[in-house]
Amino acid sequence: MTSKADWTVIGSPVDYETDKRLFFDQHEWETIEAASARIIPTDHDPGAREAGVVRFIDRYISGIDYIYASADGSGFLQIEGREADAWRERIAEMQETYREGIRKLDKISQEKFGTAFKDLNEDQQDEVLVTISGRPKPQPISLTSTESEHATFLQGTFDEGMDFFSALALHTRQGYYSDPVYGGNKENVNWKVIGFPGPKSLADTNSCEFSVRDVYVQDFDWADLIPFLKEKQGE
């Protein structure tokens, strides 16, 4: 079995200046763009719409050509053999999850408001997303959230077996914060939101031209980082 370092590089980074669709039709594209924009809305900072999250999702579920970016960011790795077969099966399931999810979004929208989801106002879209998710609309969170709210932070990173809304929420976060090579995070807008300078390209992370060492805390007491140790010191 070969390592990913030996895989063939194909294609190029996703061009975030194009709205060419690889999987979604126009209606589906606009629906997912609208839904992702309610998951990470635009306020004083750019949201999912400005980040091009729908482009990230469209490329990701279009097949197996946009799964692993190459280490230097020049393109994507060509998946072969059993791993390719496994990914084709996963993506085919996710494609159906999205198609069915979009149909359900529109069905609920028609029943509640008499029009397609993408044509609703933001409050109406939120109501439809609450219905399809089966969960209340989340409140803003912060690092000062109480212990009972910590479950909000326990979010997975892999989508296999997820329902439509859970997958959409995950993919929206991934498209918002991932490296721009994958088609989201247009012009690093969302790294700027969180104050992360980011590399100019993935190649800079491999050559070590990009590093976050300068923001490391060099002098610290482990007890300040691990409450258990602080408790032991107090005994």
N, C-alpha and C positions, 0 to 999 in steps of 0.2 A: 504494500500500500504506500503510495507516494504522499508526501506532506504537501500542505497547501503552498509551500514555497516553490514547489516544482510544477504547480498547475499553470496552464496557459492563460495569459491575460488577453481578454477580448474586449472589444468596444472601447468606450471612453467614459469619463465621468458624465453623470446626467447633466444635460444642458438645461439649467433652470430659466433660460430665456425663452424656451419653447413651451407651448401648451399642447403639443402633439400628444394624442392619447394612444396608449399601447393596449390598454384593457378596457377601461370605461368607455361607454358612449357619452355623448354630450350631456344627456340628462343625468346619467349616473355621476359624471364628473362634477357637475354643478351641485348635485345633492350631497355628495361626500364633502365637497368644499364647504358647503353651508353647514353641515353637521360638525365638521372638525373645527369650524370657526366659532361654534358655540361651546365646544369642549375647551379650547384655548382662545377666548375672545380677544378682540382688539380693544385696548383701552389706552392708557398713556404709553403703552409699549406695543410693538407689533404682535399680532396674534398668528394663529395657524394659517389664515388666508395670506398674510404678507410673507410668511415663511415658505409658501408653496407646498404645504403638507400634502395636498391632494396629488401633486406630482410624485412625491415620494411614495405614496400608497399605490398609485397607478403603476409605477415601475416595479415595485416590490411584488405585487400580485399578478404581474403580466406573464410570469413564467419563471425560469431559473437563471436568467442572464444578469439579474441585479441583486444577487444575494450577498456575495462577499466582494468587497472592494479590494483591489490589489494593494500590497503594502505601500507602494509608492504613489497610490492615488491616480494612476494613469488609466485605469479601466477596471474591469471586473474579472474575477477568476472563473474559468470555464469548469463547471462541475461535471464530473463524468461518473460512469459506473453506477454502483449501488446507491451512492449518495445522491446522484442525479435523479435516480428513480424515486428515492424517498422524498426528495424535494418536490418533484413533479406531483406526487400524490398529495403532499401537504398543501401546495399552492392551489391545486385543483379544488381541494376542500375549502380553502379560504376564498377562492373565487366564487364558489356557490354560496358561501356564508355571506359575502358582500352582496351578491345579486339578490338573494332572498331577503337580506336585511334592508336593502333599498326599497324593494317591493313592499315590505312591511311598513317602513317609514311612510311611504306614500299612502298606503291603505289607512293607517291611523290618521294621517293628516287629512285625507278626504273625509273620513268619518267624523272627525272633530271640527274641521274648518272648511271643508268643501274645496280644497285645492292641494296641489303637490307640496311636499315638504319644502323644497327650495324656494317656493313663492310665499312662504309664511313670514310673519315678522319674527323678531328674535324671541319674544316672550312665548309665542305660539310654538316655535321650534323647540324651545326648552321644555315645554309641556309634553310635546311628542317624544322627546328624548327621555324624559322621566318615565313615560308610559312604556317605551320599548325596553328601557334598562331595568325596570322594576324596582328602581331605587330613587330616593328623593334627590333633588338637585343638591350637590355638595356645596358647603359653605367655604369661603376662603380659609386657607390654612396657613400656618406660619411655624417657625421653629419653636414658638412658645406654646404650641398646642398642648392640651392636657394629655395625660397618659391614656385616657380612654379613646383618644382620637388617633393614637399612634398607628393603628391599623391602616389608616389612610396612606401611610408611607410604604407599606409592605406590598409593593406592586411587582408582578412578575415581568420577565423580559422576553418570554417566548409565547407565541400565540397558538400553538397547537391545541385543538379542542375547544378554543374559546368561542363563546357566542358572539353575535355580530357587534353589539355595543361594546363589550369588553375588548374585542379586537380593535375596533375603531378607536377607542380611548387609548389603547396601548400604541397603536400605529401613529396616532396624532402626536403623542409625546415623543416617540422615536423620530418622526419626521421633523418635529420642531427643534429637537436638540442634537440630532446626529450630525456627523460631518456632511458638509454640502455635496460631497461626491455622490451621495445617494439621492439627491434631488430636492431635499428639503433644506431648512435653515438657510434660505437664500441670502447670499452675501453676509453670512455669519450674523444675521440680525438678532438671532436669539441667544447666541453666545454673548453678544454685547449686552443683552438684557440682564444677564446674570453676572456680568463683569468678567467673563472668561475670554482671554485674548485669542486663544485657539491657534493652531498651526495654519500657515498659508496653504499647505497641502499635507496629505498623509506622509509624503516623503520626508518632511521636516521632522516628523516624530521618530522615524527610523534612523535618520542621520544624526539625531539629537540636536539639530539646529533649533528645535523647539523644545522647551523644557519648562516645567513649573517649579523647579527647585527653588527659585528665588522667593516663592511665596510659602515655602515650608517653614514651620516653626522650628527653629534650631535648638533652642534651650527650653526644656519643659520638664515637668515632673510627671511621671507616669500616673501618679495618684490623681493628678488633676484631670487626666483623660479617662481613667477607669475608676468609677466610684467605689468598686469593691476594694481596691487598694487603699483608697482614702479611709474607708471604714476600718481596714486592718491596722492602719497607722494609728488610728484613734484608740485602739484597744489597749 
